[in-house]
Amino acid sequence: MKNAIVCVDDESIILDSLGEQIANLFGDDFLYEFAENAQEGMEILEELSEEGISVLVIVSDWLMPGKKGDEFLIEVHKKFPNIVKVMLTGQADNQAVKNAQENANLFACIHKPWTAEQLETVIKEGISNINKK
């Protein structure tokens, strides 16, 4: 069974960059899915779940139209508590990060601009945490 990593950001240039970096880091180990907003992100999570594909990590932007990243990750956590949740942000306020930590079991917050090393470390640590459960 395949595992997946999902990225959600309303800027396609960021999604492209994330996708490229993650694919370079992990190759064919995972399926990669991308969404441009929270609603699309949730639809992808539900579809993958129905197909029996396990989403290990979700990387979500904070500032998106419609629903902010902390609210989205809380929603994700309620339905899919085992997914490792990472917030990617250029401008999340501390309250939003705290909200996600307290209510969505936020694993990490990466600030834009990020490095491929940061991304790799966070994703690998997140996945190894799942494997310890």
PAPANU-724595 format. One record per residue: x, y, z of N, C-alpha, C in turn; residue number from 1; residue in one letter. Coordinates in pm, 1 decimal, padded with zeros to 6 digits. Example, Ala and Ser with C-alpha at 12.3 -4.5 7.8 and 13.67 -1.06 7.14 Angstrom:
// PAPANU-724595
<<01319.0, -00569.0, 00780.0>, <01230.0, -00450.0, 00780.0>, <01320.0, -00330.0, 00780.0>, 1, A>
<<01285.0, -00225.0, 00708.0>, <01367.0, -00106.0, 00714.0>, <01290.0, 00003.0, 00787.0>, 2, S>
***
This chain:
// PAPANU-724595
<<00084.0, -00119.6, 00000.0>, <00000.0, 00000.0, 00000.0>, <00088.0, 00125.4, 00000.0>, 1, M>
<<00050.9, 00220.2, -00081.6>, <00125.1, 00346.3, -00091.2>, <00087.0, 00440.5, 00022.1>, 2, K>
<<00182.5, 00519.3, 00062.2>, <00157.6, 00627.7, 00155.0>, <00169.5, 00758.5, 00078.9>, 3, N>
<<00107.8, 00864.2, 00132.6>, <00106.4, 00991.4, 00060.4>, <00150.9, 01106.7, 00149.0>, 4, A>
<<00198.2, 01211.5, 00080.8>, <00227.0, 01340.2, 00143.0>, <00142.0, 01442.1, 00068.7>, 5, I>
<<00069.3, 01525.0, 00143.5>, <-00019.5, 01623.8, 00082.3>, <00030.1, 01764.3, 00117.7>, 6, V>
<<00032.6, 01852.1, 00016.6>, <00072.6, 01991.5, 00037.3>, <-00042.7, 02082.9, -00002.3>, 7, C>
<<-00069.2, 02184.0, 00080.8>, <-00178.6, 02277.4, 00054.6>, <-00124.1, 02420.0, 00063.2>, 8, V>
<<-00136.4, 02494.0, -00047.6>, <-00094.0, 02634.3, -00049.8>, <-00165.9, 02702.7, -00164.3>, 9, D>
<<-00211.5, 02826.3, -00141.6>, <-00287.0, 02894.4, -00246.6>, <-00197.5, 02953.7, -00354.7>, 10, D>
<<-00066.1, 02949.5, -00336.7>, <00024.6, 03000.1, -00440.2>, <00084.0, 02882.0, -00515.4>, 11, E>
<<00054.0, 02873.5, -00645.8>, <00098.7, 02756.9, -00721.9>, <00251.4, 02749.3, -00729.0>, 12, S>
<<00319.2, 02863.5, -00727.4>, <00465.7, 02861.6, -00732.8>, <00523.4, 02792.8, -00607.6>, 13, I>
<<00458.2, 02811.9, -00494.0>, <00501.3, 02746.4, -00368.5>, <00473.7, 02596.7, -00377.3>, 14, I>
<<00355.2, 02561.3, -00426.7>, <00322.0, 02418.5, -00441.3>, <00422.0, 02349.3, -00533.5>, 15, L>
<<00455.7, 02415.4, -00643.9>, <00552.1, 02357.1, -00738.7>, <00686.2, 02334.3, -00670.7>, 16, D>
<<00729.0, 02434.0, -00596.9>, <00857.4, 02427.3, -00527.6>, <00857.4, 02316.1, -00422.4>, 17, S>
<<00750.9, 02311.5, -00341.6>, <00738.2, 02205.1, -00240.2>, <00739.8, 02067.4, -00306.0>, 18, L>
<<00658.8, 02054.8, -00411.0>, <00647.2, 01926.1, -00479.3>, <00780.2, 01879.2, -00534.2>, 19, G>
<<00852.2, 01971.8, -00595.0>, <00982.2, 01938.8, -00654.1>, <01080.3, 01895.6, -00544.9>, 20, E>
<<01085.1, 01972.8, -00436.2>, <01179.5, 01940.3, -00328.2>, <01145.4, 01806.1, -00263.6>, 21, Q>
<<01018.1, 01784.0, -00235.0>, <00978.4, 01659.3, -00168.4>, <01004.7, 01539.6, -00259.7>, 22, I>
<<00972.3, 01553.5, -00388.4>, <00996.3, 01444.1, -00483.5>, <01146.3, 01415.7, -00495.7>, 23, A>
<<01228.5, 01520.1, -00494.3>, <01373.9, 01500.2, -00500.4>, <01424.6, 01429.1, -00375.4>, 24, N>
<<01364.3, 01460.8, -00261.2>, <01408.1, 01401.0, -00135.1>, <01364.8, 01255.7, -00121.3>, 25, L>
<<01240.0, 01226.8, -00161.0>, <01182.7, 01095.4, -00129.9>, <01151.5, 01009.2, -00252.0>, 26, F>
<<01171.5, 01063.3, -00371.0>, <01152.6, 00984.5, -00492.8>, <01018.0, 00916.3, -00500.9>, 27, G>
<<01019.2, 00787.6, -00531.0>, <00896.1, 00711.0, -00550.2>, <00842.2, 00650.2, -00420.9>, 28, D>
<<00896.8, 00691.8, -00306.3>, <00853.0, 00633.6, -00178.7>, <00707.5, 00667.1, -00146.4>, 29, D>
<<00660.0, 00781.0, -00197.8>, <00525.9, 00828.5, -00162.1>, <00449.8, 00876.0, -00284.5>, 30, F>
<<00317.8, 00885.4, -00267.6>, <00235.4, 00959.4, -00362.8>, <00237.1, 01103.8, -00315.2>, 31, L>
<<00230.0, 01197.4, -00407.5>, <00227.7, 01338.7, -00370.8>, <00100.6, 01401.0, -00424.9>, 32, Y>
<<00028.4, 01470.6, -00340.4>, <-00094.7, 01537.7, -00382.1>, <-00086.8, 01684.3, -00341.5>, 33, E>
<<-00149.3, 01769.5, -00423.2>, <-00140.7, 01913.9, -00399.9>, <-00277.7, 01978.0, -00409.4>, 34, F>
<<-00302.2, 02073.7, -00320.7>, <-00430.5, 02144.5, -00320.7>, <-00403.0, 02293.2, -00304.2>, 35, A>
<<-00491.6, 02374.9, -00362.1>, <-00472.3, 02520.2, -00355.4>, <-00556.2, 02587.7, -00248.2>, 36, E>
<<-00636.7, 02508.3, -00174.8>, <-00710.7, 02566.8, -00062.2>, <-00752.8, 02454.1, 00032.8>, 37, N>
<<-00805.0, 02494.7, 00148.7>, <-00840.0, 02398.3, 00253.1>, <-00946.6, 02299.5, 00206.6>, 38, A>
<<-01046.8, 02349.3, 00137.3>, <-01155.4, 02261.3, 00092.6>, <-01102.5, 02152.5, -00000.8>, 39, Q>
<<-01019.6, 02194.9, -00096.5>, <-00960.0, 02099.5, -00190.9>, <-00870.7, 02001.0, -00115.0>, 40, E>
<<-00798.1, 02052.4, -00015.7>, <-00710.6, 01967.3, 00065.4>, <-00789.3, 01857.8, 00136.6>, 41, G>
<<-00902.6, 01896.7, 00195.7>, <-00985.9, 01799.6, 00267.7>, <-01043.5, 01696.4, 00170.2>, 42, M>
<<-01084.2, 01741.0, 00052.6>, <-01137.6, 01647.6, -00048.4>, <-01031.7, 01543.4, -00085.8>, 43, E>
<<-00908.2, 01589.4, -00103.8>, <-00799.2, 01497.9, -00138.8>, <-00777.5, 01396.5, -00025.7>, 44, I>
<<-00776.4, 01445.3, 00098.8>, <-00756.3, 01354.3, 00213.3>, <-00865.4, 01248.0, 00218.3>, 45, L>
<<-00990.1, 01290.5, 00194.9>, <-01101.5, 01195.1, 00199.6>, <-01093.5, 01094.0, 00085.8>, 46, E>
<<-01057.4, 01141.1, -00034.4>, <-01045.3, 01049.3, -00149.2>, <-00935.6, 00946.7, -00125.0>, 47, E>
<<-00819.7, 00994.0, -00078.1>, <-00708.6, 00901.5, -00052.9>, <-00747.7, 00799.1, 00052.7>, 48, L>
<<-00815.6, 00845.0, 00156.9>, <-00859.8, 00757.0, 00263.5>, <-00953.9, 00649.0, 00209.0>, 49, S>
<<-01047.8, 00690.4, 00123.2>, <-01141.8, 00594.7, 00062.5>, <-01069.0, 00492.6, -00023.7>, 50, E>
<<-00956.8, 00536.4, -00085.0>, <-00880.6, 00445.5, -00171.0>, <-00785.0, 00358.1, -00089.4>, 51, E>
<<-00785.4, 00376.4, 00042.2>, <-00697.5, 00296.0, 00126.8>, <-00553.9, 00344.8, 00128.8>, 52, G>
<<-00532.9, 00467.6, 00084.6>, <-00398.4, 00525.4, 00084.8>, <-00382.2, 00606.3, 00213.0>, 53, I>
<<-00272.9, 00580.7, 00280.6>, <-00248.1, 00645.3, 00409.2>, <-00169.4, 00775.0, 00390.0>, 54, S>
<<-00227.9, 00886.7, 00431.8>, <-00155.4, 01013.7, 00425.5>, <-00072.1, 01023.4, 00552.7>, 55, V>
<<00058.7, 01032.6, 00535.7>, <00147.6, 01038.9, 00651.8>, <00166.7, 01182.7, 00698.4>, 56, L>
<<00185.1, 01273.1, 00601.8>, <00219.2, 01411.2, 00635.3>, <00135.8, 01507.3, 00551.9>, 57, V>
<<00088.9, 01615.3, 00615.6>, <00027.2, 01724.3, 00541.1>, <00104.7, 01851.6, 00573.6>, 58, I>
<<00143.8, 01923.1, 00468.1>, <00211.9, 02051.4, 00483.4>, <00114.0, 02156.8, 00434.0>, 59, V>
<<00070.8, 02244.7, 00522.6>, <-00029.8, 02343.9, 00484.6>, <00018.7, 02485.6, 00510.6>, 60, S>
<<-00009.1, 02571.7, 00414.4>, <00015.3, 02714.6, 00430.2>, <-00077.9, 02766.3, 00539.7>, 61, D>
<<-00044.0, 02880.0, 00598.6>, <-00134.9, 02938.3, 00697.3>, <-00229.9, 03038.0, 00632.8>, 62, W>
<<-00175.2, 03135.3, 00559.7>, <-00259.7, 03241.8, 00505.8>, <-00316.1, 03200.6, 00370.7>, 63, L>
<<-00440.4, 03154.3, 00372.2>, <-00507.1, 03112.8, 00248.2>, <-00645.6, 03174.7, 00246.1>, 64, M>
<<-00699.4, 03197.3, 00126.8>, <-00836.9, 03248.7, 00119.7>, <-00934.3, 03143.7, 00173.2>, 65, P>
<<-01040.5, 03189.5, 00234.6>, <-01141.7, 03095.1, 00283.9>, <-01113.7, 03051.5, 00424.4>, 66, G>
<<-01017.7, 02963.3, 00440.6>, <-00991.0, 02908.1, 00574.0>, <-00841.3, 02915.0, 00601.8>, 67, K>
<<-00807.1, 02967.0, 00717.4>, <-00666.0, 02975.9, 00756.9>, <-00611.3, 02836.7, 00788.5>, 68, K>
<<-00481.3, 02824.2, 00777.4>, <-00414.8, 02694.9, 00796.4>, <-00437.9, 02631.5, 00931.9>, 69, G>
<<-00441.3, 02714.2, 01039.2>, <-00461.6, 02653.3, 01171.5>, <-00601.6, 02592.3, 01181.1>, 70, D>
<<-00702.4, 02663.1, 01128.0>, <-00839.5, 02610.0, 01130.2>, <-00849.6, 02483.1, 01046.3>, 71, E>
<<-00784.7, 02484.9, 00930.9>, <-00785.3, 02369.1, 00842.1>, <-00719.6, 02248.3, 00910.1>, 72, F>
<<-00604.4, 02270.3, 00972.5>, <-00533.5, 02158.5, 01035.7>, <-00610.8, 02101.8, 01154.7>, 73, L>
<<-00686.0, 02187.3, 01223.4>, <-00771.1, 02138.8, 01333.1>, <-00879.6, 02046.9, 01276.2>, 74, I>
<<-00936.7, 02088.8, 01163.8>, <-01038.2, 02007.2, 01095.3>, <-00977.8, 01873.2, 01051.3>, 75, E>
<<-00857.3, 01878.8, 00994.0>, <-00787.0, 01757.5, 00950.7>, <-00765.9, 01665.5, 01071.2>, 76, V>
<<-00722.6, 01725.3, 01182.5>, <-00692.0, 01646.1, 01302.3>, <-00815.1, 01572.2, 01355.1>, 77, H>
<<-00930.9, 01637.0, 01347.0>, <-01054.1, 01573.8, 01395.7>, <-01088.5, 01449.1, 01314.2>, 78, K>
<<-01065.6, 01456.5, 01183.1>, <-01100.5, 01343.1, 01096.0>, <-00986.8, 01242.4, 01081.9>, 79, K>
<<-00863.4, 01294.6, 01081.2>, <-00746.0, 01209.8, 01056.1>, <-00638.4, 01239.9, 01161.3>, 80, F>
<<-00660.9, 01195.6, 01284.7>, <-00570.0, 01235.1, 01393.3>, <-00425.4, 01187.8, 01377.1>, 81, P>
<<-00403.3, 01083.6, 01296.6>, <-00267.4, 01028.7, 01286.6>, <-00178.6, 01097.5, 01184.3>, 82, N>
<<-00234.7, 01185.0, 01103.0>, <-00152.7, 01254.9, 01003.3>, <-00061.2, 01354.6, 01075.1>, 83, I>
<<00065.4, 01357.0, 01034.4>, <00159.8, 01454.7, 01088.0>, <00130.7, 01589.7, 01022.0>, 84, V>
<<00103.6, 01690.0, 01105.7>, <00062.3, 01819.6, 01052.8>, <00174.4, 01922.4, 01064.2>, 85, K>
<<00207.0, 01983.3, 00948.4>, <00313.1, 02083.9, 00941.0>, <00253.7, 02211.3, 00882.5>, 86, V>
<<00278.6, 02322.9, 00948.3>, <00230.2, 02450.9, 00894.8>, <00347.5, 02524.2, 00831.1>, 87, M>
<<00322.2, 02574.2, 00711.4>, <00422.1, 02649.2, 00635.7>, <00372.0, 02792.2, 00632.2>, 88, L>
<<00455.1, 02886.4, 00669.9>, <00401.0, 03020.5, 00677.5>, <00503.0, 03130.0, 00653.3>, 89, T>
<<00454.2, 03236.1, 00593.3>, <00533.5, 03356.7, 00582.6>, <00492.1, 03454.2, 00690.2>, 90, G>
<<00369.0, 03439.5, 00739.8>, <00318.5, 03539.8, 00834.0>, <00217.0, 03490.0, 00936.1>, 91, Q>
<<00225.9, 03367.5, 00979.2>, <00129.8, 03322.5, 01081.5>, <00158.6, 03396.1, 01211.2>, 92, A>
<<00054.1, 03437.9, 01277.2>, <00077.6, 03497.9, 01408.0>, <00095.6, 03385.8, 01510.1>, 93, D>
<<00158.4, 03420.9, 01620.9>, <00188.3, 03320.2, 01723.3>, <00062.0, 03253.3, 01775.7>, 94, N>
<<-00047.8, 03327.7, 01779.2>, <-00174.5, 03272.4, 01827.8>, <-00221.6, 03158.0, 01738.0>, 95, Q>
<<-00205.1, 03176.3, 01606.3>, <-00246.0, 03072.4, 01510.7>, <-00161.7, 02946.5, 01529.0>, 96, A>
<<-00032.3, 02965.3, 01548.0>, <00056.9, 02851.0, 01567.8>, <00018.2, 02779.7, 01698.0>, 97, V>
<<-00005.2, 02857.0, 01802.6>, <-00044.2, 02800.7, 01932.5>, <-00177.7, 02725.7, 01919.9>, 98, K>
<<-00271.6, 02784.7, 01847.6>, <-00401.8, 02723.2, 01824.0>, <-00384.1, 02585.7, 01758.2>, 99, N>
<<-00299.0, 02580.9, 01655.2>, <-00275.7, 02454.4, 01584.0>, <-00202.3, 02353.6, 01672.8>, 100, A>
<<-00109.7, 02403.3, 01756.6>, <-00038.4, 02312.1, 01846.6>, <-00134.6, 02250.7, 01947.6>, 101, Q>
<<-00222.5, 02333.1, 02001.7>, <-00312.5, 02285.5, 02106.3>, <-00427.2, 02201.0, 02052.4>, 102, E>
<<-00477.7, 02236.1, 01933.7>, <-00600.2, 02172.7, 01884.2>, <-00581.7, 02080.3, 01764.1>, 103, N>
<<-00463.8, 02084.1, 01703.0>, <-00442.2, 01998.2, 01585.6>, <-00318.5, 01911.0, 01602.0>, 104, A>
<<-00257.8, 01913.7, 01721.7>, <-00135.6, 01838.0, 01743.2>, <-00032.0, 01873.8, 01636.8>, 105, N>
<<-00014.6, 02005.1, 01612.8>, <00080.2, 02052.4, 01511.0>, <00218.3, 01997.2, 01541.7>, 106, L>
<<00280.2, 01935.5, 01441.3>, <00412.1, 01875.5, 01461.9>, <00522.7, 01980.1, 01447.9>, 107, F>
<<00509.4, 02068.0, 01347.8>, <00614.1, 02167.3, 01323.9>, <00557.8, 02285.6, 01246.6>, 108, A>
<<00628.1, 02396.8, 01258.5>, <00594.5, 02515.4, 01181.0>, <00720.8, 02556.9, 01107.2>, 109, C>
<<00711.9, 02561.8, 00975.5>, <00827.1, 02601.0, 00892.8>, <00798.5, 02739.9, 00838.0>, 110, I>
<<00895.0, 02828.6, 00851.4>, <00875.0, 02965.2, 00802.8>, <00930.9, 02981.9, 00662.3>, 111, H>
<<00854.8, 03054.8, 00579.8>, <00900.3, 03085.9, 00444.1>, <01000.5, 03201.4, 00453.8>, 112, K>
<<01102.9, 03206.4, 00373.7>, <01146.2, 03099.0, 00282.7>, <01213.1, 02986.4, 00362.3>, 113, P>
<<01185.9, 02864.0, 00323.9>, <01240.6, 02748.3, 00392.3>, <01353.9, 02689.5, 00309.2>, 114, W>
<<01425.9, 02595.2, 00367.4>, <01530.0, 02525.1, 00291.8>, <01485.7, 02379.8, 00272.7>, 115, T>
<<01540.7, 02315.7, 00172.0>, <01510.4, 02174.0, 00147.0>, <01550.8, 02091.1, 00268.7>, 116, A>
<<01658.7, 02132.7, 00336.6>, <01704.7, 02059.2, 00455.5>, <01600.2, 02065.2, 00567.0>, 117, E>
<<01544.2, 02184.8, 00588.1>, <01439.3, 02198.9, 00691.3>, <01322.8, 02106.3, 00660.1>, 118, Q>
<<01280.2, 02111.0, 00534.6>, <01165.9, 02031.4, 00490.3>, <01192.8, 01882.6, 00511.9>, 119, L>
<<01312.6, 01839.6, 00470.5>, <01348.9, 01698.7, 00482.6>, <01350.9, 01655.7, 00629.9>, 120, E>
<<01413.0, 01736.8, 00715.5>, <01423.0, 01703.7, 00857.6>, <01284.9, 01689.9, 00919.7>, 121, T>
<<01198.7, 01788.8, 00894.4>, <01064.9, 01787.9, 00954.2>, <00984.5, 01666.9, 00906.4>, 122, V>
<<00986.0, 01640.6, 00777.1>, <00907.9, 01528.0, 00723.7>, <00962.2, 01394.6, 00775.8>, 123, I>
<<01093.3, 01378.4, 00774.6>, <01151.5, 01252.0, 00823.5>, <01123.0, 01231.5, 00971.9>, 124, K>
<<01136.7, 01338.7, 01051.7>, <01108.5, 01326.0, 01195.1>, <00960.6, 01294.2, 01217.5>, 125, E>
<<00875.4, 01359.7, 01140.2>, <00731.9, 01335.1, 01151.5>, <00697.3, 01191.0, 01121.2>, 126, G>
<<00754.5, 01137.6, 01013.9>, <00727.1, 00999.5, 00974.1>, <00784.3, 00901.9, 01076.5>, 127, I>
<<00901.5, 00932.2, 01129.3>, <00958.3, 00839.6, 01228.3>, <00875.5, 00841.4, 01357.1>, 128, S>
<<00810.9, 00954.2, 01388.5>, <00719.9, 00959.8, 01503.3>, <00599.9, 00867.9, 01484.3>, 129, N>
<<00547.5, 00863.8, 01361.1>, <00433.2, 00775.3, 01330.4>, <00475.9, 00631.1, 01352.3>, 130, I>
<<00594.4, 00598.9, 01300.8>, <00642.8, 00460.3, 01307.1>, <00668.5, 00413.3, 01450.3>, 131, N>
<<00684.7, 00508.5, 01542.2>, <00708.4, 00471.5, 01682.4>, <00579.5, 00437.2, 01754.8>, 132, K>
<<00465.5, 00479.9, 01698.3>, <00337.1, 00458.2, 01767.4>, <00294.8, 00312.6, 01762.3>, 133, K>
***
